[in-house]
């Protein structure tokens, strides 16, 4: 079995041992065993929806229409709830941010953990710093 990315033409062989059912046991791109689940929804679109709801309700308040402001907020909250219910989960690697779609929704992977993300962020910073120091001494 070969894994491929349609965007960058990346290829990598994979075996059945790399999978537990329909989901990977670890990141198939970098080998990291820490993955988290999140909703498969574009974050920028979510931020834009929140901003639009806040702007609409603020304008309604400015026009002294608190009922309309509340209705706008409730409509956006309902849309958010609907999207949260309907959108599938995606697995994301903490180290390389690879996404794995079409997973079994009952996976054992946890939601996002800030401590784990910070550990990988600091690891990447240390590696980058070490590369910078070694390139300066190699001259």
C-alpha positions in Angstrom: 0.0 0.0 0.0 1.3 3.5 -0.9 0.2 6.7 0.7 0.2 9.9 -1.5 -0.6 13.5 -1.2 -2.6 15.0 -4.1 -1.3 18.5 -3.4 2.5 17.9 -3.3 2.9 14.4 -4.9 4.5 13.0 -1.8 4.6 9.2 -1.7 5.4 6.8 1.2 4.9 3.0 1.5 2.6 1.9 4.4 1.9 -1.5 5.8 -1.2 -2.8 7.7 0.8 -2.5 10.9 0.7 1.3 10.5 -3.1 1.2 10.9 -5.5 0.2 13.7 -8.8 -0.3 11.9 -9.4 2.6 9.6 -7.1 5.1 11.4 -3.3 5.3 11.6 -1.5 4.3 14.8 0.9 7.1 14.4 1.7 9.9 11.9 2.5 8.3 8.6 4.5 11.3 7.4 6.9 11.8 10.4 6.3 8.8 12.7 5.0 10.9 15.7 2.7 8.9 17.9 0.9 12.0 19.3 -2.2 12.8 17.2 -5.3 14.8 18.2 -8.9 15.0 16.9 -10.5 18.1 15.7 -13.5 19.0 13.5 -12.7 19.1 9.7 -13.7 22.7 9.2 -11.6 25.6 8.0 -10.6 27.8 11.0 -10.5 31.0 9.0 -14.1 30.5 7.9 -15.1 29.9 11.5 -13.4 33.1 12.6 -15.1 35.0 9.8 -18.5 33.6 10.9 -17.8 34.7 14.5 -16.7 38.2 13.3 -19.8 38.5 11.1 -22.1 37.5 13.9 -20.5 40.0 16.3 -20.6 42.8 13.7 -24.2 42.1 12.9 -25.3 42.0 16.5 -23.3 45.2 17.3 -25.0 47.0 14.4 -28.4 45.9 15.7 -27.5 47.2 19.2 -26.4 50.5 17.7 -29.8 50.8 16.1 -31.4 50.1 19.5 -32.7 46.8 18.4 -31.7 44.3 21.2 -34.2 41.7 20.0 -32.6 41.7 16.5 -29.1 41.5 18.1 -30.1 38.5 20.2 -31.8 36.9 17.2 -28.5 37.3 15.1 -26.5 35.8 17.9 -28.9 32.9 18.3 -28.9 32.2 14.5 -25.1 32.1 14.5 -25.1 29.8 17.5 -27.5 27.5 15.8 -25.4 27.4 12.7 -22.3 26.7 14.8 -24.1 23.8 16.6 -25.3 22.4 13.3 -21.8 22.5 11.8 -20.3 21.0 14.9 -22.8 18.1 14.7 -22.5 17.5 11.0 -18.7 18.0 10.4 -16.6 14.8 10.6 -13.4 14.6 12.7 -9.9 14.7 11.3 -6.7 13.5 13.0 -3.8 16.0 13.1 -0.2 15.3 13.9 1.3 17.6 16.6 4.8 17.5 15.0 4.2 18.0 11.3 0.5 19.1 11.2 -0.4 16.3 8.7 -4.2 15.7 8.5 -5.9 12.3 8.2 -9.4 12.4 7.0 -12.1 9.6 6.6 -11.5 8.2 10.1 -13.7 6.2 12.3 -15.4 8.7 14.6 -14.9 6.5 17.7 -11.1 6.7 17.7 -9.1 6.7 20.9 -7.2 9.9 20.0 -7.9 12.8 22.4 -8.9 16.3 21.6 -6.2 19.0 21.4 -3.9 19.3 24.4 -2.0 22.5 24.8 0.8 20.9 26.9 1.6 18.4 24.1 1.5 21.1 21.4 3.8 23.3 23.5 6.2 20.4 23.9 6.5 19.9 20.1 6.7 23.6 19.5 9.6 23.9 21.9 11.2 20.8 20.3 11.0 22.4 16.9 12.5 25.7 18.2 15.4 23.8 19.8 16.1 21.9 16.5 16.0 25.2 14.5 18.3 26.9 17.0 20.7 23.9 16.9 20.7 24.0 13.0 21.4 27.8 13.1 24.3 27.3 15.6 25.8 24.4 13.6 25.6 26.3 10.3 27.4 29.3 11.8 30.2 27.1 13.2 30.6 25.2 10.0 31.8 28.2 8.0 
